[in-house]
Amino acid sequence: MVSKVLVANRGEIACRILRACSEAGLESVAIYASNDADSMFVELATEAIMLEGDSISETYLNQQQILEIASSSGCDAIHPGFGFLSERADFARAVGDSGIQWVGPSPEAIEKMGDKMTARITMRHAGVPVIPGEEIEQEDEGEALRAIEQASSRVGYPLLLKASSGGGGKGMRAVQRPDELLDAAKSARREAVAAFGDGRVYLERLLTGSKHVEIQILADRTGRTIHLGERECSVQRRHQKVFEEAPCATMTEEIRSAMGQAAVAAAQAVNYEGAGTVEFLLAPSGEFFFLEMNTRIQVEHPVTELVTGVDIVREQLRIAAGQPMSCGELHLRGHAIEVRLYAEDASNNFLPAIGPLAVFRPPEGPGIRLDTGVRQGDEVTPNYDPMLAKLIVWAPSREEALQRMRRSLDDFVVLGTTTNLRFLRELCDVPDVITGDTDTTMIDRLWPNGWSPAVPPNFTDGALLVAAAAESAGLNMSLSVSNQMVGDSGPVSPFLTLNRRYP
Amino acid sequence: MQHQFKGHDGLIEVLLEKQGDHWLFNGHTARVKDSRTLSLDLSDGTTGQATVVKVKDAWWVHFQGHTFCLERIEPGTSDGGDEGGLTAPMPGKVLEVLVQTGDVVVAGQALMILEAMKMEHRIVAATDGTISAVHFAAGDQVQQGSALLELVE
């Protein structure tokens, strides 16, 4: 039985899970750091409890504190979301040991898939094809660097260094030439130590021109394991996905079936339970290779939900409660595209940006879904991940979905903080995106010297006119409003808008 | 009415004309609809609603899928031009300093590695030159806009 769920996460995914709990008639507990006291997710839970401490390790990564809150508030399940503690086998084990249900797979499954080198070996044994490469077992930096150097000549260039405990592009480096290897290996190890406390890296052949295609799976305790078709997430910047869709534009029924079977085999090899994603590289030849399995809900799960009609988070809660999953035979319907709205400067190497969301006005209309954890008046801080929202559209065909995405992005207004909105909008006009001919190197190939926006003639003049006219007309009262909302938990006085200045 | 904004290559002057409730500039017309909205009529026939908000000294403008951040220069202040550009792009922590004072560097060379938002960022030399000062050491916290190093061409 599951009746009260603690959501051990924040932001957008916490909102997604807390709403699913509410729809399922479950009580919920949000936990939050003091700098999240005014965040939206805190308001969506039936109970909200503040975490003590300042840093992430004292708050959202503090296993003991979270367990104590779960017990004292009478929770019988913990949903970890993604990131933070979601792939920490020791936490999943501690949760189970306290008699609380973990919404996710067993600690053993997390361990086997979480250590990427172990996962490669497990998959080879299960008959799932893996990318040609070598695991580096040495932990000592000097020995590891020597072993990496030796392995590199066998793996061949270009190659990819990946952190064994890695994810989200952290601790990952592409190496084009032998003379770049040592620097890249040191930097990948350093980033891996900082992010995961484990500097071990392994080598893989860099398969250029390949697509990143992943299969969503669900497995329940009755022994049923199914796949929900694929998502294509080839369009990435700095190894982080920005544009995802379902189905994959170039997928055939044969490859989908083979890949789906491989994904189910991968899940069964670790006695998987709950929702998970098996990631593959799909080569132009139609060959595919196991990349890794994410043992949690994924950022891009909505595109699968829109084309299958399955509420994946709701199924997670059902499976955790020991019930069979509710979905029957699946049919893919139409096309869904998701873009990730980041607070970042796409024209300056995608550098994260901060600032107030003085205006945050998402698009509306049929076939549009917005998953976000922010609203107008919030402040984007450097404390957490710079992802502001996921904009997802559905339409009967891929062409119509792209048209809907273009319109939605044009209508999306975010002012006060630099975002990648324009970059996402221009992506929708890239010929390879229109034909579905995307691969993981597309962004670097299209914009080798960095992206900058194509601004129509007169638009800059028009914007200058608007800014100058707004200044002359004295419209600058909005600043005092947004400033007041930031860092002040009190209600915003309507009289602040009277602080209008007429120069 | 005259306004000055910071541009990529120096100052941009906007000489604004007012006719009734219309504002004119370079053949384009704007009219205030409400505190956040102006209707815009460009000389090429493009028309639409612009959304606008001021944050500190900058006007943010959205028009037909394009977003602009226009920093206004208050009359009487200096143009506040960028010096060298070796400033912290984000608040963060210095992970590694790759050069020391007196080093000769080439454009594109990595000088410092910062960590912000859990990602590494390289501070690279924009031009060839000599490092004349290093203001931070590994482990230091830096604020956005802090001068990290000085580079003389």
HADDOCK unambig.tbl for C-alpha pairs under 7 A between the chains (distance, minus, plus):
assign (segid A and resid 382 and name CA) (segid B and resid 117 and name CA) 5.90 0.50 0.50
assign (segid A and resid 383 and name CA) (segid B and resid 117 and name CA) 6.72 0.50 0.50
assign (segid A and resid 384 and name CA) (segid B and resid 117 and name CA) 6.34 0.50 0.50
assign (segid A and resid 385 and name CA) (segid B and resid 117 and name CA) 6.30 0.50 0.50
assign (segid A and resid 409 and name CA) (segid B and resid 65 and name CA) 6.59 0.50 0.50
assign (segid A and resid 410 and name CA) (segid B and resid 64 and name CA) 5.76 0.50 0.50
assign (segid A and resid 410 and name CA) (segid B and resid 65 and name CA) 3.78 0.50 0.50
assign (segid A and resid 411 and name CA) (segid B and resid 65 and name CA) 6.33 0.50 0.50
assign (segid A and resid 413 and name CA) (segid B and resid 62 and name CA) 6.52 0.50 0.50
assign (segid A and resid 415 and name CA) (segid B and resid 60 and name CA) 5.77 0.50 0.50
assign (segid A and resid 416 and name CA) (segid B and resid 55 and name CA) 6.22 0.50 0.50
assign (segid A and resid 416 and name CA) (segid B and resid 60 and name CA) 6.43 0.50 0.50
assign (segid A and resid 422 and name CA) (segid B and resid 65 and name CA) 6.87 0.50 0.50
assign (segid A and resid 422 and name CA) (segid B and resid 66 and name CA) 6.45 0.50 0.50
assign (segid A and resid 458 and name CA) (segid B and resid 42 and name CA) 6.95 0.50 0.50
assign (segid A and resid 462 and name CA) (segid B and resid 28 and name CA) 6.68 0.50 0.50
assign (segid A and resid 462 and name CA) (segid B and resid 42 and name CA) 6.59 0.50 0.50
assign (segid A and resid 463 and name CA) (segid B and resid 61 and name CA) 6.11 0.50 0.50
assign (segid A and resid 463 and name CA) (segid B and resid 68 and name CA) 6.81 0.50 0.50
assign (segid A and resid 465 and name CA) (segid B and resid 25 and name CA) 6.08 0.50 0.50
assign (segid A and resid 466 and name CA) (segid B and resid 30 and name CA) 6.54 0.50 0.50
assign (segid A and resid 466 and name CA) (segid B and resid 38 and name CA) 6.97 0.50 0.50
assign (segid A and resid 467 and name CA) (segid B and resid 59 and name CA) 5.72 0.50 0.50
assign (segid A and resid 467 and name CA) (segid B and resid 61 and name CA) 6.99 0.50 0.50
assign (segid A and resid 468 and name CA) (segid B and resid 3 and name CA) 6.21 0.50 0.50
assign (segid A and resid 469 and name CA) (segid B and resid 23 and name CA) 6.24 0.50 0.50
assign (segid A and resid 475 and name CA) (segid B and resid 35 and name CA) 5.56 0.50 0.50
assign (segid A and resid 476 and name CA) (segid B and resid 53 and name CA) 6.90 0.50 0.50
assign (segid A and resid 476 and name CA) (segid B and resid 54 and name CA) 5.47 0.50 0.50
assign (segid A and resid 478 and name CA) (segid B and resid 53 and name CA) 6.35 0.50 0.50
assign (segid A and resid 478 and name CA) (segid B and resid 54 and name CA) 6.47 0.50 0.50
assign (segid A and resid 479 and name CA) (segid B and resid 54 and name CA) 5.76 0.50 0.50
assign (segid A and resid 479 and name CA) (segid B and resid 55 and name CA) 5.27 0.50 0.50
assign (segid A and resid 479 and name CA) (segid B and resid 56 and name CA) 6.79 0.50 0.50
